[in-house]
Amino acid sequence: MRHFDASQPLRVAVLGTGFGSKVHIPALQHHSETTVQAVYHRQPDRAAAIAVQFGIPNAYSDLDQLLADPAIEAVTIASPPFLHYPMAWAALSAGKSVLLEKPTTLNVEEARALWKLASSQGLTVTLDFEYRFVPAWQYVAELLAEGVIGQPWLVKLDWLMSSRADASRPWNWYALRSQGGGALGALGSHSFDYLAWLFGPARRLQARLFTAIQERPDATTGELKPVDSDDTDLIQLELAEGVPCQISLSSVCRQGRGHWLEVYGDRGTLILGSSNQKDYVHGFQVWFASAGQALQELTVPQRLAFRQEFADGRLAPFLRVVDHWLADLRHGQMTAPSLKEGLYSQLLIDLCWQSQRSGEWQTVPELNRFL
């Protein structure tokens, strides 16, 4: 794997100005070991405006020109999902390491191709699976590793949000499954990653995917346009040792309960949850009960706390993802959450769609078959 000069800040280009300008650019500019050298958007005026807003030296609307710039050492990709594969492929081909947003790609074949390219080039690809870096989630991971619940009997995940419950919200790429839109890519990608982190890989799954809001207005004309991406998903996983896992995902629950993970075992119950609908990082609390006892809230250890909190809760865990990316770059390696974990998450997304089409359970193959 390639290394970078840790004596100087890593010079990064940010590809994408939506989530990129809200999270990637502010975080990278805050981090002491990274500097934002360039920003990309296909529209020159948009790229230039973001560069001026954030004081970024270079703005590009031609990706090939950006990747040919020797001052750029690495890129972060915060574009819509349908651009992840071509952008990551171009960046890796140009010798740039990548920090990639989820969902990884549009299908597992694209993710596998990126893995092979990155491995052959000796380049690092980190996935922005930020829940691995949120203090309350890290505490739950420690408790599970300690065996506080004993043998798991049931894992239940509810992620019920209201972000797209307003049917007047304009149509965009998110409305199209072919462009990576939908709750499965937005929420399921994270869910599949952290369930594997906490409990190991799934054996098989069954999924039913629904579209409650089937039309949305065009932002310019107001004309209603069709939606074929999922906004509500009911998924069953069979985890290691046959442990059942029930997953409910939705982006159209007006009074949804938020994001909750419940683990029931023979020795106890562990619950992690947040009802915060505006900030998907702030607000998580942890409860535990030994068998036969009442649930008690636990205090997340201070040693796991973020060094700094931000008004936008997404920045703090993203900064930890950047820390992880930099550590992998220094050591010339790819450790979780890397493209390998992104490939696994994408595999389960694909299998959910296969289950939707067939109406049958799908066996999850060994990940090594794809590496």
BELKAKA-V65628 format. One record per residue. N is the residue number from 1. RES is the residue in one letter. PSI is psi in whole degrees, -180 to 180 (999 if undefined). OMEGA is omega in whole degrees, 0 to 359 (999 if undefined). Layout:
n:res:psi:omega
N:RES:PSI:OMEGA
N:RES:PSI:OMEGA
This chain:
n:res:psi:omega
1:M:150:179
2:R:152:177
3:H:165:173
4:F:162:182
5:D:104:184
6:A:-7:180
7:S:-15:180
8:Q:148:176
9:P:142:177
10:L:128:181
11:R:114:191
12:V:144:169
13:A:138:179
14:V:122:180
15:L:108:183
16:G:135:187
17:T:9:174
18:G:-91:173
19:F:-29:179
20:G:-44:181
21:S:-24:180
22:K:-36:188
23:V:-55:187
24:H:-54:185
25:I:-51:179
26:P:-40:181
27:A:-46:181
28:L:-35:177
29:Q:-28:177
30:H:-34:185
31:H:137:184
32:S:-15:185
33:E:12:177
34:T:151:173
35:T:138:180
36:V:109:184
37:Q:-30:185
38:A:160:174
39:V:146:181
40:Y:136:165
41:H:145:184
42:R:-24:177
43:Q:118:184
44:P:-40:182
45:D:-40:180
46:R:-45:179
47:A:-44:181
48:A:-40:181
49:A:-42:179
50:I:-40:178
51:A:-43:179
52:V:-45:182
53:Q:-41:186
54:F:3:180
55:G:39:181
56:I:133:187
57:P:-38:189
58:N:140:175
59:A:133:182
60:Y:143:168
61:S:1:176
62:D:112:185
63:L:-38:180
64:D:-41:178
65:Q:-42:179
66:L:-48:184
67:L:-19:177
68:A:-8:181
69:D:114:183
70:P:-15:179
71:A:-14:181
72:I:121:183
73:E:-27:185
74:A:166:180
75:V:151:165
76:T:142:184
77:I:111:181
78:A:29:180
79:S:171:173
80:P:155:188
81:P:-33:183
82:F:-13:177
83:L:-8:184
84:H:-49:184
85:Y:-54:182
86:P:-36:179
87:M:-45:180
88:A:-40:178
89:W:-46:180
90:A:-43:181
91:A:-47:180
92:L:-39:179
93:S:-28:178
94:A:4:177
95:G:19:181
96:K:132:171
97:S:162:194
98:V:139:163
99:L:118:192
100:L:134:174
101:E:163:175
102:K:164:348
103:P:155:191
104:T:-54:181
105:T:-164:177
106:L:-18:179
107:N:167:186
108:V:-27:178
109:E:-40:177
110:E:-43:180
111:A:-40:179
112:R:-40:179
113:A:-40:177
114:L:-41:178
115:W:-47:181
116:K:-40:180
117:L:-48:180
118:A:-43:180
119:S:-42:181
120:S:-28:181
121:Q:-8:182
122:G:35:184
123:L:154:182
124:T:133:172
125:V:119:177
126:T:139:176
127:L:142:180
128:D:65:173
129:F:80:194
130:E:-15:180
131:Y:-25:175
132:R:-16:187
133:F:5:178
134:V:130:187
135:P:-47:182
136:A:-37:178
137:W:-39:178
138:Q:-37:178
139:Y:-44:177
140:V:-40:178
141:A:-41:178
142:E:-44:181
143:L:-41:178
144:L:-40:179
145:A:-31:177
146:E:-13:178
147:G:29:186
148:V:-26:180
149:I:-5:183
150:G:-141:179
151:Q:120:178
152:P:137:176
153:W:-32:181
154:L:135:172
155:V:129:182
156:K:127:180
157:L:121:172
158:D:124:176
159:W:90:191
160:L:103:188
161:M:165:183
162:S:11:190
163:S:-28:181
164:R:24:181
165:A:-21:179
166:D:111:183
167:A:-13:178
168:S:-5:176
169:R:131:190
170:P:152:175
171:W:138:170
172:N:-165:183
173:W:-29:182
174:Y:-21:181
175:A:-11:186
176:L:123:175
177:R:-37:182
178:S:-17:179
179:Q:11:176
180:G:14:179
181:G:163:174
182:G:164:183
183:A:-31:182
184:L:-43:178
185:G:-39:184
186:A:-46:185
187:L:-42:182
188:G:-35:180
189:S:-45:176
190:H:-45:184
191:S:-47:182
192:F:-35:179
193:D:-50:185
194:Y:-25:174
195:L:-39:176
196:A:-39:177
197:W:-43:185
198:L:-33:190
199:F:-5:183
200:G:172:185
201:P:155:178
202:A:153:176
203:R:-42:181
204:R:167:182
205:L:161:173
206:Q:139:185
207:A:145:169
208:R:123:187
209:L:134:189
210:F:155:175
211:T:101:182
212:A:-44:180
213:I:105:191
214:Q:0:175
215:E:146:174
216:R:152:184
217:P:143:172
218:D:137:185
219:A:-26:183
220:T:-50:187
221:T:-20:185
222:G:-5:180
223:E:137:180
224:L:132:181
225:K:148:186
226:P:147:176
227:V:127:176
228:D:6:175
229:S:157:183
230:D:143:172
231:D:-6:177
232:T:129:185
233:D:133:174
234:L:118:189
235:I:139:172
236:Q:129:173
237:L:146:166
238:E:113:183
239:L:-173:179
240:A:146:180
241:E:23:176
242:G:15:180
243:V:125:180
244:P:143:177
245:C:123:181
246:Q:126:185
247:I:129:172
248:S:119:180
249:L:138:175
250:S:144:174
251:S:10:185
252:V:32:178
253:C:104:186
254:R:-40:177
255:Q:40:181
256:G:152:185
257:R:-7:179
258:G:-139:189
259:H:113:187
260:W:135:174
261:L:123:181
262:E:132:181
263:V:120:182
264:Y:126:181
265:G:-180:183
266:D:-16:180
267:R:-11:182
268:G:179:181
269:T:136:180
270:L:128:183
271:I:135:177
272:L:128:182
273:G:159:174
274:S:135:176
275:S:5:183
276:N:117:180
277:Q:-10:185
278:K:-24:184
279:D:111:190
280:Y:7:177
281:V:-46:180
282:H:148:169
283:G:-3:182
284:F:136:176
285:Q:160:183
286:V:135:176
287:W:149:178
288:F:147:172
289:A:131:169
290:S:160:182
291:A:127:178
292:G:-2:181
293:Q:166:178
294:A:151:176
295:L:138:176
296:Q:137:177
297:E:137:178
298:L:150:177
299:T:126:178
300:V:128:183
301:P:141:181
302:Q:-29:181
303:R:-19:179
304:L:-5:186
305:A:152:173
306:F:146:175
307:R:-32:181
308:Q:139:175
309:E:151:180
310:F:156:177
311:A:-41:173
312:D:108:186
313:G:-17:183
314:R:-23:185
315:L:-42:185
316:A:-50:178
317:P:-32:178
318:F:-38:177
319:L:-36:176
320:R:-34:174
321:V:-42:178
322:V:-43:175
323:D:-45:181
324:H:-44:178
325:W:-48:181
326:L:-41:178
327:A:-43:178
328:D:-40:179
329:L:-41:180
330:R:-40:184
331:H:0:179
332:G:53:185
333:Q:172:172
334:M:109:177
335:T:160:185
336:A:135:6
337:P:112:182
338:S:-169:177
339:L:-27:177
340:K:-46:178
341:E:-34:175
342:G:-37:177
343:L:-43:179
344:Y:-46:179
345:S:-43:180
346:Q:-37:177
347:L:-45:180
348:L:-35:175
349:I:-47:179
350:D:-42:181
351:L:-32:175
352:C:-43:179
353:W:-36:176
354:Q:-41:178
355:S:-39:178
356:Q:-43:182
357:R:-41:187
358:S:-23:186
359:G:15:185
360:E:161:172
361:W:146:178
362:Q:131:175
363:T:135:178
364:V:115:181
365:P:162:176
366:E:135:183
367:L:-31:182
368:N:-20:177
369:R:-21:185
370:F:-3:185
371:L:999:999
